[in-house]
Amino acid sequence: MSIPQVREILNQIRTRVTLIGRPDLVHLCDKAIVLSFRDRNPRRPRSSPETTPALRRTYRQYAKDHPEMTLHDVAAHFKTNPGRIYEAIYGDN
């Protein structure tokens, strides 16, 4: 059974409990219908800037100039995540 089908059943139940005069059950149906529309996995907005070829060159050069720094340290310097630094240095995998 799909979520739209469940919503339709909830709407039918809501209509029936409205007719028999049960506002407590109407309220529960309304809550269930609202929850069925809620996104379960909302994505966070990107916190790192878009990676351009020029930016990747900058990451590679900085890492080359500072071999004592870890990927995490380089990423912190540029306020991005270590995965972007890794991709810039070693290529997309």
C-alpha positions as CSV (number, residue, x, y, z in Angstrom):
1,M,0.0,0.0,0.0
2,S,1.4,3.4,-1.0
3,I,1.3,6.6,1.1
4,P,-1.2,8.3,-1.2
5,Q,-3.5,5.2,-0.7
6,V,-3.1,5.5,3.0
7,R,-4.0,9.2,2.9
8,E,-7.1,8.4,0.9
9,I,-8.2,5.8,3.5
10,L,-7.5,8.3,6.3
11,N,-9.6,10.9,4.5
12,Q,-12.4,8.4,4.3
13,I,-12.2,7.5,8.0
14,R,-12.1,11.2,8.8
15,T,-15.3,11.8,6.9
16,R,-17.0,8.9,8.7
17,V,-16.0,9.9,12.1
18,T,-17.1,13.5,11.3
19,L,-20.5,12.2,10.5
20,I,-20.8,10.2,13.7
21,G,-19.7,13.3,15.7
22,R,-16.4,12.2,17.1
23,P,-14.2,15.3,17.1
24,D,-11.4,13.5,19.0
25,L,-11.1,11.0,16.2
26,V,-11.3,13.7,13.6
27,H,-8.4,15.4,15.3
28,L,-6.3,12.2,15.3
29,C,-7.1,11.7,11.6
30,D,-6.0,15.2,10.8
31,K,-2.7,14.7,12.6
32,A,-2.1,11.4,10.8
33,I,-2.8,13.1,7.4
34,V,-0.4,16.0,8.2
35,L,2.3,13.5,9.2
36,S,1.9,11.6,6.0
37,F,3.0,14.7,4.0
38,R,6.1,15.3,6.2
39,D,9.5,14.7,4.6
40,R,11.2,12.0,6.5
41,N,14.7,12.9,5.3
42,P,15.0,16.6,4.8
43,R,18.4,17.4,3.3
44,R,20.6,20.0,4.9
45,P,21.6,22.8,2.6
46,R,25.2,22.6,1.3
47,S,27.7,24.0,3.7
48,S,30.6,23.8,1.4
49,P,31.1,26.0,-1.7
50,E,30.7,24.5,-5.2
51,T,33.9,22.9,-6.3
52,T,35.3,24.4,-9.5
53,P,38.4,23.3,-11.4
54,A,40.2,26.4,-10.2
55,L,39.3,25.7,-6.6
56,R,40.4,22.0,-7.0
57,R,43.8,23.3,-8.2
58,T,44.0,25.6,-5.2
59,Y,43.3,22.6,-2.9
60,R,45.9,20.5,-4.6
61,Q,48.6,23.2,-4.5
62,Y,47.9,24.0,-0.8
63,A,48.1,20.3,0.1
64,K,51.3,20.0,-1.8
65,D,52.8,23.1,-0.1
66,H,51.8,21.8,3.4
67,P,52.6,18.0,3.3
68,E,52.4,17.9,7.1
69,M,48.7,18.8,7.1
70,T,46.0,16.1,7.0
71,L,43.1,16.2,4.6
72,H,41.0,17.2,7.6
73,D,43.3,20.2,8.3
74,V,43.3,21.3,4.7
75,A,39.5,21.0,4.6
76,A,39.2,23.1,7.8
77,H,41.5,25.8,6.3
78,F,39.1,26.1,3.2
79,K,35.9,25.5,5.3
80,T,34.9,22.5,3.2
81,N,34.7,18.8,4.0
82,P,37.6,16.4,3.7
83,G,35.9,14.4,0.9
84,R,36.1,17.4,-1.4
85,I,39.8,17.7,-0.7
86,Y,40.3,14.0,-1.3
87,E,38.5,14.2,-4.6
88,A,40.6,17.2,-5.6
89,I,43.9,15.5,-4.8
90,Y,43.2,11.9,-5.8
91,G,40.4,12.3,-8.3
92,D,36.7,11.3,-8.1
93,N,36.2,7.6,-7.2
